[in-house]
Amino acid sequence: MAPGEQGGPDLRRRAWMGLFARAERGQLEAFLKREASDVAVHPVRGPETGLVMVRGRIGGGGAPFNLGEATMSRASIRLEDGTIGHGQLLGSDRAHARLAAILDALGQTAAFTARVAALTQEIEARLMADDEGRAEETAATRVDFFTMVRGED
């Protein structure tokens, strides 16, 4: 579900948190510097980096198995009004996790919801453009094989 689509606040928040994790850290930093530089943020947990177990399923829906471990960073913050925000992402970028947590908290406040929604649309547009560019690069290397019949049998 895209952040702008209908759905409860939990679904919208889940979509936003996924976009914050996939966004470029510089884009999040620029937004916070421009829109929320005066917001007081208090750490609740982290930021910290650790490992999570990645699980798979045989055939996509069969018996589960442990595929391996992945590095993950997470952070939790609290705003002055008591709003809690969480950020988590794959990788070891603790600053990015903290920025995602701040944006999660701001997105829950009435004063920032519209601005955070606009940011998520920008992030989503960039991610879609990146995906399209990758698809074009892949299509350019496509090779079609065909068989020619020699003579008559």
PyMOL commands that place a pseudoatom at each C-alpha (Angstrom):
pseudoatom trace, name=CA, resn=MET, resi=1, chain=A, elem=C, hetatm=0, pos=[0.000, 0.000, 0.000]
pseudoatom trace, name=CA, resn=ALA, resi=2, chain=A, elem=C, hetatm=0, pos=[1.389, 3.383, -0.955]
pseudoatom trace, name=CA, resn=PRO, resi=3, chain=A, elem=C, hetatm=0, pos=[1.539, 5.992, 1.809]
pseudoatom trace, name=CA, resn=GLY, resi=4, chain=A, elem=C, hetatm=0, pos=[-1.111, 8.156, 0.124]
pseudoatom trace, name=CA, resn=GLU, resi=5, chain=A, elem=C, hetatm=0, pos=[-3.672, 5.363, -0.235]
pseudoatom trace, name=CA, resn=GLN, resi=6, chain=A, elem=C, hetatm=0, pos=[-6.579, 4.722, 2.088]
pseudoatom trace, name=CA, resn=GLY, resi=7, chain=A, elem=C, hetatm=0, pos=[-5.914, 2.592, 5.113]
pseudoatom trace, name=CA, resn=GLY, resi=8, chain=A, elem=C, hetatm=0, pos=[-5.616, 2.918, 8.819]
pseudoatom trace, name=CA, resn=PRO, resi=9, chain=A, elem=C, hetatm=0, pos=[-2.837, 4.872, 10.462]
pseudoatom trace, name=CA, resn=ASP, resi=10, chain=A, elem=C, hetatm=0, pos=[-0.969, 1.643, 11.207]
pseudoatom trace, name=CA, resn=LEU, resi=11, chain=A, elem=C, hetatm=0, pos=[-0.846, 0.672, 7.521]
pseudoatom trace, name=CA, resn=ARG, resi=12, chain=A, elem=C, hetatm=0, pos=[0.222, 4.162, 6.506]
pseudoatom trace, name=CA, resn=ARG, resi=13, chain=A, elem=C, hetatm=0, pos=[2.883, 4.218, 9.203]
pseudoatom trace, name=CA, resn=ARG, resi=14, chain=A, elem=C, hetatm=0, pos=[4.189, 0.800, 8.135]
pseudoatom trace, name=CA, resn=ALA, resi=15, chain=A, elem=C, hetatm=0, pos=[4.496, 2.001, 4.534]
pseudoatom trace, name=CA, resn=TRP, resi=16, chain=A, elem=C, hetatm=0, pos=[6.263, 5.193, 5.628]
pseudoatom trace, name=CA, resn=MET, resi=17, chain=A, elem=C, hetatm=0, pos=[8.737, 3.309, 7.801]
pseudoatom trace, name=CA, resn=GLY, resi=18, chain=A, elem=C, hetatm=0, pos=[9.614, 1.069, 4.852]
pseudoatom trace, name=CA, resn=LEU, resi=19, chain=A, elem=C, hetatm=0, pos=[10.236, 4.107, 2.681]
pseudoatom trace, name=CA, resn=PHE, resi=20, chain=A, elem=C, hetatm=0, pos=[12.396, 5.804, 5.335]
pseudoatom trace, name=CA, resn=ALA, resi=21, chain=A, elem=C, hetatm=0, pos=[14.539, 2.671, 5.523]
pseudoatom trace, name=CA, resn=ARG, resi=22, chain=A, elem=C, hetatm=0, pos=[15.045, 2.631, 1.730]
pseudoatom trace, name=CA, resn=ALA, resi=23, chain=A, elem=C, hetatm=0, pos=[15.556, 6.402, 1.379]
pseudoatom trace, name=CA, resn=GLU, resi=24, chain=A, elem=C, hetatm=0, pos=[18.930, 8.045, 0.993]
pseudoatom trace, name=CA, resn=ARG, resi=25, chain=A, elem=C, hetatm=0, pos=[20.209, 9.337, 4.304]
pseudoatom trace, name=CA, resn=GLY, resi=26, chain=A, elem=C, hetatm=0, pos=[21.039, 12.722, 2.785]
pseudoatom trace, name=CA, resn=GLN, resi=27, chain=A, elem=C, hetatm=0, pos=[17.431, 13.240, 1.720]
pseudoatom trace, name=CA, resn=LEU, resi=28, chain=A, elem=C, hetatm=0, pos=[16.210, 12.570, 5.265]
pseudoatom trace, name=CA, resn=GLU, resi=29, chain=A, elem=C, hetatm=0, pos=[18.856, 14.860, 6.764]
pseudoatom trace, name=CA, resn=ALA, resi=30, chain=A, elem=C, hetatm=0, pos=[17.973, 17.684, 4.372]
pseudoatom trace, name=CA, resn=PHE, resi=31, chain=A, elem=C, hetatm=0, pos=[14.259, 17.374, 5.159]
pseudoatom trace, name=CA, resn=LEU, resi=32, chain=A, elem=C, hetatm=0, pos=[14.812, 17.462, 8.918]
pseudoatom trace, name=CA, resn=LYS, resi=33, chain=A, elem=C, hetatm=0, pos=[17.217, 20.384, 8.669]
pseudoatom trace, name=CA, resn=ARG, resi=34, chain=A, elem=C, hetatm=0, pos=[14.737, 22.329, 6.511]
pseudoatom trace, name=CA, resn=GLU, resi=35, chain=A, elem=C, hetatm=0, pos=[11.442, 21.404, 8.211]
pseudoatom trace, name=CA, resn=ALA, resi=36, chain=A, elem=C, hetatm=0, pos=[12.168, 20.357, 11.786]
pseudoatom trace, name=CA, resn=SER, resi=37, chain=A, elem=C, hetatm=0, pos=[15.516, 21.730, 12.901]
pseudoatom trace, name=CA, resn=ASP, resi=38, chain=A, elem=C, hetatm=0, pos=[14.031, 23.051, 16.162]
pseudoatom trace, name=CA, resn=VAL, resi=39, chain=A, elem=C, hetatm=0, pos=[12.292, 19.823, 17.252]
pseudoatom trace, name=CA, resn=ALA, resi=40, chain=A, elem=C, hetatm=0, pos=[13.660, 18.394, 20.509]
pseudoatom trace, name=CA, resn=VAL, resi=41, chain=A, elem=C, hetatm=0, pos=[14.419, 14.670, 20.295]
pseudoatom trace, name=CA, resn=HIS, resi=42, chain=A, elem=C, hetatm=0, pos=[15.283, 12.399, 23.221]
pseudoatom trace, name=CA, resn=PRO, resi=43, chain=A, elem=C, hetatm=0, pos=[16.807, 8.947, 22.711]
pseudoatom trace, name=CA, resn=VAL, resi=44, chain=A, elem=C, hetatm=0, pos=[14.843, 5.984, 24.047]
pseudoatom trace, name=CA, resn=ARG, resi=45, chain=A, elem=C, hetatm=0, pos=[16.958, 3.164, 22.600]
pseudoatom trace, name=CA, resn=GLY, resi=46, chain=A, elem=C, hetatm=0, pos=[20.059, 3.166, 20.452]
pseudoatom trace, name=CA, resn=PRO, resi=47, chain=A, elem=C, hetatm=0, pos=[20.863, 3.748, 17.774]
pseudoatom trace, name=CA, resn=GLU, resi=48, chain=A, elem=C, hetatm=0, pos=[22.373, 0.295, 17.778]
pseudoatom trace, name=CA, resn=THR, resi=49, chain=A, elem=C, hetatm=0, pos=[23.469, -2.310, 15.273]
pseudoatom trace, name=CA, resn=GLY, resi=50, chain=A, elem=C, hetatm=0, pos=[23.043, -6.060, 15.555]
pseudoatom trace, name=CA, resn=LEU, resi=51, chain=A, elem=C, hetatm=0, pos=[22.135, -9.190, 13.656]
pseudoatom trace, name=CA, resn=VAL, resi=52, chain=A, elem=C, hetatm=0, pos=[18.770, -10.624, 12.691]
pseudoatom trace, name=CA, resn=MET, resi=53, chain=A, elem=C, hetatm=0, pos=[18.040, -14.106, 11.417]
pseudoatom trace, name=CA, resn=VAL, resi=54, chain=A, elem=C, hetatm=0, pos=[16.693, -14.171, 7.886]
pseudoatom trace, name=CA, resn=ARG, resi=55, chain=A, elem=C, hetatm=0, pos=[14.202, -16.976, 7.353]
pseudoatom trace, name=CA, resn=GLY, resi=56, chain=A, elem=C, hetatm=0, pos=[13.090, -18.521, 4.101]
pseudoatom trace, name=CA, resn=ARG, resi=57, chain=A, elem=C, hetatm=0, pos=[10.480, -21.024, 3.007]
pseudoatom trace, name=CA, resn=ILE, resi=58, chain=A, elem=C, hetatm=0, pos=[11.036, -23.967, 0.727]
pseudoatom trace, name=CA, resn=GLY, resi=59, chain=A, elem=C, hetatm=0, pos=[9.258, -23.213, -2.541]
pseudoatom trace, name=CA, resn=GLY, resi=60, chain=A, elem=C, hetatm=0, pos=[8.040, -19.894, -1.178]
pseudoatom trace, name=CA, resn=GLY, resi=61, chain=A, elem=C, hetatm=0, pos=[5.350, -21.417, 1.016]
pseudoatom trace, name=CA, resn=GLY, resi=62, chain=A, elem=C, hetatm=0, pos=[6.737, -24.646, 2.421]
pseudoatom trace, name=CA, resn=ALA, resi=63, chain=A, elem=C, hetatm=0, pos=[8.664, -25.475, 5.537]
pseudoatom trace, name=CA, resn=PRO, resi=64, chain=A, elem=C, hetatm=0, pos=[10.632, -22.565, 7.022]
pseudoatom trace, name=CA, resn=PHE, resi=65, chain=A, elem=C, hetatm=0, pos=[14.409, -22.648, 7.311]
pseudoatom trace, name=CA, resn=ASN, resi=66, chain=A, elem=C, hetatm=0, pos=[17.113, -20.284, 8.564]
pseudoatom trace, name=CA, resn=LEU, resi=67, chain=A, elem=C, hetatm=0, pos=[18.761, -18.704, 5.547]
pseudoatom trace, name=CA, resn=GLY, resi=68, chain=A, elem=C, hetatm=0, pos=[21.407, -16.716, 7.395]
pseudoatom trace, name=CA, resn=GLU, resi=69, chain=A, elem=C, hetatm=0, pos=[22.030, -13.538, 9.367]
pseudoatom trace, name=CA, resn=ALA, resi=70, chain=A, elem=C, hetatm=0, pos=[21.814, -9.922, 8.241]
pseudoatom trace, name=CA, resn=THR, resi=71, chain=A, elem=C, hetatm=0, pos=[23.113, -6.747, 9.855]
pseudoatom trace, name=CA, resn=MET, resi=72, chain=A, elem=C, hetatm=0, pos=[20.375, -4.402, 11.066]
pseudoatom trace, name=CA, resn=SER, resi=73, chain=A, elem=C, hetatm=0, pos=[20.335, -1.004, 12.742]
pseudoatom trace, name=CA, resn=ARG, resi=74, chain=A, elem=C, hetatm=0, pos=[17.539, 0.360, 14.886]
pseudoatom trace, name=CA, resn=ALA, resi=75, chain=A, elem=C, hetatm=0, pos=[16.722, 3.387, 17.006]
pseudoatom trace, name=CA, resn=SER, resi=76, chain=A, elem=C, hetatm=0, pos=[13.829, 4.678, 19.087]
pseudoatom trace, name=CA, resn=ILE, resi=77, chain=A, elem=C, hetatm=0, pos=[13.256, 8.298, 20.050]
pseudoatom trace, name=CA, resn=ARG, resi=78, chain=A, elem=C, hetatm=0, pos=[10.719, 10.376, 21.968]
pseudoatom trace, name=CA, resn=LEU, resi=79, chain=A, elem=C, hetatm=0, pos=[9.559, 13.867, 21.069]
pseudoatom trace, name=CA, resn=GLU, resi=80, chain=A, elem=C, hetatm=0, pos=[8.786, 16.539, 23.683]
pseudoatom trace, name=CA, resn=ASP, resi=81, chain=A, elem=C, hetatm=0, pos=[5.057, 15.745, 23.453]
pseudoatom trace, name=CA, resn=GLY, resi=82, chain=A, elem=C, hetatm=0, pos=[5.726, 12.069, 24.267]
pseudoatom trace, name=CA, resn=THR, resi=83, chain=A, elem=C, hetatm=0, pos=[5.339, 10.684, 20.736]
pseudoatom trace, name=CA, resn=ILE, resi=84, chain=A, elem=C, hetatm=0, pos=[7.567, 7.650, 20.225]
pseudoatom trace, name=CA, resn=GLY, resi=85, chain=A, elem=C, hetatm=0, pos=[9.200, 6.916, 16.874]
pseudoatom trace, name=CA, resn=HIS, resi=86, chain=A, elem=C, hetatm=0, pos=[11.038, 3.815, 15.716]
pseudoatom trace, name=CA, resn=GLY, resi=87, chain=A, elem=C, hetatm=0, pos=[13.443, 3.310, 12.850]
pseudoatom trace, name=CA, resn=GLN, resi=88, chain=A, elem=C, hetatm=0, pos=[15.025, 0.115, 11.583]
pseudoatom trace, name=CA, resn=LEU, resi=89, chain=A, elem=C, hetatm=0, pos=[16.853, -0.813, 8.425]
pseudoatom trace, name=CA, resn=LEU, resi=90, chain=A, elem=C, hetatm=0, pos=[19.210, -3.382, 6.997]
pseudoatom trace, name=CA, resn=GLY, resi=91, chain=A, elem=C, hetatm=0, pos=[22.845, -2.394, 7.270]
pseudoatom trace, name=CA, resn=SER, resi=92, chain=A, elem=C, hetatm=0, pos=[24.959, -0.666, 9.871]
pseudoatom trace, name=CA, resn=ASP, resi=93, chain=A, elem=C, hetatm=0, pos=[23.989, 2.992, 9.329]
pseudoatom trace, name=CA, resn=ARG, resi=94, chain=A, elem=C, hetatm=0, pos=[22.972, 4.038, 12.840]
pseudoatom trace, name=CA, resn=ALA, resi=95, chain=A, elem=C, hetatm=0, pos=[22.479, 7.689, 11.887]
pseudoatom trace, name=CA, resn=HIS, resi=96, chain=A, elem=C, hetatm=0, pos=[20.014, 6.638, 9.175]
pseudoatom trace, name=CA, resn=ALA, resi=97, chain=A, elem=C, hetatm=0, pos=[18.069, 4.548, 11.712]
pseudoatom trace, name=CA, resn=ARG, resi=98, chain=A, elem=C, hetatm=0, pos=[17.870, 7.540, 14.056]
pseudoatom trace, name=CA, resn=LEU, resi=99, chain=A, elem=C, hetatm=0, pos=[16.648, 9.818, 11.257]
pseudoatom trace, name=CA, resn=ALA, resi=100, chain=A, elem=C, hetatm=0, pos=[13.993, 7.252, 10.323]
pseudoatom trace, name=CA, resn=ALA, resi=101, chain=A, elem=C, hetatm=0, pos=[12.851, 7.125, 13.958]
pseudoatom trace, name=CA, resn=ILE, resi=102, chain=A, elem=C, hetatm=0, pos=[12.554, 10.915, 14.111]
pseudoatom trace, name=CA, resn=LEU, resi=103, chain=A, elem=C, hetatm=0, pos=[10.503, 10.975, 10.912]
pseudoatom trace, name=CA, resn=ASP, resi=104, chain=A, elem=C, hetatm=0, pos=[8.294, 8.157, 12.201]
pseudoatom trace, name=CA, resn=ALA, resi=105, chain=A, elem=C, hetatm=0, pos=[7.516, 10.198, 15.311]
pseudoatom trace, name=CA, resn=LEU, resi=106, chain=A, elem=C, hetatm=0, pos=[6.953, 13.421, 13.370]
pseudoatom trace, name=CA, resn=GLY, resi=107, chain=A, elem=C, hetatm=0, pos=[4.604, 11.638, 10.967]
pseudoatom trace, name=CA, resn=GLN, resi=108, chain=A, elem=C, hetatm=0, pos=[2.384, 10.769, 13.927]
pseudoatom trace, name=CA, resn=THR, resi=109, chain=A, elem=C, hetatm=0, pos=[1.956, 14.427, 14.947]
pseudoatom trace, name=CA, resn=ALA, resi=110, chain=A, elem=C, hetatm=0, pos=[-0.717, 16.644, 13.418]
pseudoatom trace, name=CA, resn=ALA, resi=111, chain=A, elem=C, hetatm=0, pos=[1.763, 19.468, 12.758]
pseudoatom trace, name=CA, resn=PHE, resi=112, chain=A, elem=C, hetatm=0, pos=[4.034, 17.359, 10.547]
pseudoatom trace, name=CA, resn=THR, resi=113, chain=A, elem=C, hetatm=0, pos=[1.816, 14.664, 9.008]
pseudoatom trace, name=CA, resn=ALA, resi=114, chain=A, elem=C, hetatm=0, pos=[1.276, 16.487, 5.697]
pseudoatom trace, name=CA, resn=ARG, resi=115, chain=A, elem=C, hetatm=0, pos=[4.949, 17.418, 5.345]
pseudoatom trace, name=CA, resn=VAL, resi=116, chain=A, elem=C, hetatm=0, pos=[6.114, 13.882, 6.103]
pseudoatom trace, name=CA, resn=ALA, resi=117, chain=A, elem=C, hetatm=0, pos=[3.545, 12.556, 3.602]
pseudoatom trace, name=CA, resn=ALA, resi=118, chain=A, elem=C, hetatm=0, pos=[5.028, 14.847, 0.931]
pseudoatom trace, name=CA, resn=LEU, resi=119, chain=A, elem=C, hetatm=0, pos=[8.506, 13.532, 1.768]
pseudoatom trace, name=CA, resn=THR, resi=120, chain=A, elem=C, hetatm=0, pos=[7.350, 9.937, 1.426]
pseudoatom trace, name=CA, resn=GLN, resi=121, chain=A, elem=C, hetatm=0, pos=[5.927, 10.728, -2.018]
pseudoatom trace, name=CA, resn=GLU, resi=122, chain=A, elem=C, hetatm=0, pos=[9.316, 12.167, -3.050]
pseudoatom trace, name=CA, resn=ILE, resi=123, chain=A, elem=C, hetatm=0, pos=[11.095, 9.071, -1.739]
pseudoatom trace, name=CA, resn=GLU, resi=124, chain=A, elem=C, hetatm=0, pos=[8.643, 6.762, -3.486]
pseudoatom trace, name=CA, resn=ALA, resi=125, chain=A, elem=C, hetatm=0, pos=[9.064, 8.636, -6.789]
pseudoatom trace, name=CA, resn=ARG, resi=126, chain=A, elem=C, hetatm=0, pos=[12.853, 8.367, -6.555]
pseudoatom trace, name=CA, resn=LEU, resi=127, chain=A, elem=C, hetatm=0, pos=[12.709, 4.663, -5.746]
pseudoatom trace, name=CA, resn=MET, resi=128, chain=A, elem=C, hetatm=0, pos=[10.373, 4.027, -8.686]
pseudoatom trace, name=CA, resn=ALA, resi=129, chain=A, elem=C, hetatm=0, pos=[12.686, 5.974, -11.002]
pseudoatom trace, name=CA, resn=ASP, resi=130, chain=A, elem=C, hetatm=0, pos=[15.647, 3.937, -9.747]
pseudoatom trace, name=CA, resn=ASP, resi=131, chain=A, elem=C, hetatm=0, pos=[13.725, 0.697, -10.373]
pseudoatom trace, name=CA, resn=GLU, resi=132, chain=A, elem=C, hetatm=0, pos=[12.785, 1.803, -13.897]
pseudoatom trace, name=CA, resn=GLY, resi=133, chain=A, elem=C, hetatm=0, pos=[16.398, 2.736, -14.648]
pseudoatom trace, name=CA, resn=ARG, resi=134, chain=A, elem=C, hetatm=0, pos=[17.591, -0.633, -13.425]
pseudoatom trace, name=CA, resn=ALA, resi=135, chain=A, elem=C, hetatm=0, pos=[14.945, -2.373, -15.549]
pseudoatom trace, name=CA, resn=GLU, resi=136, chain=A, elem=C, hetatm=0, pos=[16.071, -0.431, -18.646]
pseudoatom trace, name=CA, resn=GLU, resi=137, chain=A, elem=C, hetatm=0, pos=[19.710, -1.350, -18.025]
pseudoatom trace, name=CA, resn=THR, resi=138, chain=A, elem=C, hetatm=0, pos=[18.740, -4.981, -17.645]
pseudoatom trace, name=CA, resn=ALA, resi=139, chain=A, elem=C, hetatm=0, pos=[16.589, -4.930, -20.795]
pseudoatom trace, name=CA, resn=ALA, resi=140, chain=A, elem=C, hetatm=0, pos=[19.505, -3.509, -22.788]
pseudoatom trace, name=CA, resn=THR, resi=141, chain=A, elem=C, hetatm=0, pos=[21.541, -6.639, -22.071]
pseudoatom trace, name=CA, resn=ARG, resi=142, chain=A, elem=C, hetatm=0, pos=[18.776, -9.068, -22.980]
pseudoatom trace, name=CA, resn=VAL, resi=143, chain=A, elem=C, hetatm=0, pos=[19.643, -11.706, -25.544]
pseudoatom trace, name=CA, resn=ASP, resi=144, chain=A, elem=C, hetatm=0, pos=[16.970, -13.604, -27.460]
pseudoatom trace, name=CA, resn=PHE, resi=145, chain=A, elem=C, hetatm=0, pos=[17.940, -17.071, -28.556]
pseudoatom trace, name=CA, resn=PHE, resi=146, chain=A, elem=C, hetatm=0, pos=[16.241, -18.868, -31.371]
pseudoatom trace, name=CA, resn=THR, resi=147, chain=A, elem=C, hetatm=0, pos=[16.858, -22.089, -33.241]
pseudoatom trace, name=CA, resn=MET, resi=148, chain=A, elem=C, hetatm=0, pos=[17.234, -22.281, -36.968]
pseudoatom trace, name=CA, resn=VAL, resi=149, chain=A, elem=C, hetatm=0, pos=[16.325, -25.478, -38.776]
pseudoatom trace, name=CA, resn=ARG, resi=150, chain=A, elem=C, hetatm=0, pos=[19.006, -26.771, -41.101]
pseudoatom trace, name=CA, resn=GLY, resi=151, chain=A, elem=C, hetatm=0, pos=[17.922, -28.585, -44.167]
pseudoatom trace, name=CA, resn=GLU, resi=152, chain=A, elem=C, hetatm=0, pos=[14.966, -30.862, -44.352]
pseudoatom trace, name=CA, resn=ASP, resi=153, chain=A, elem=C, hetatm=0, pos=[14.450, -33.917, -42.244]
for i in range(1, 153): cmd.bond("trace and resi %d" % i, "trace and resi %d" % (i + 1))
show_as sticks, trace
zoom trace
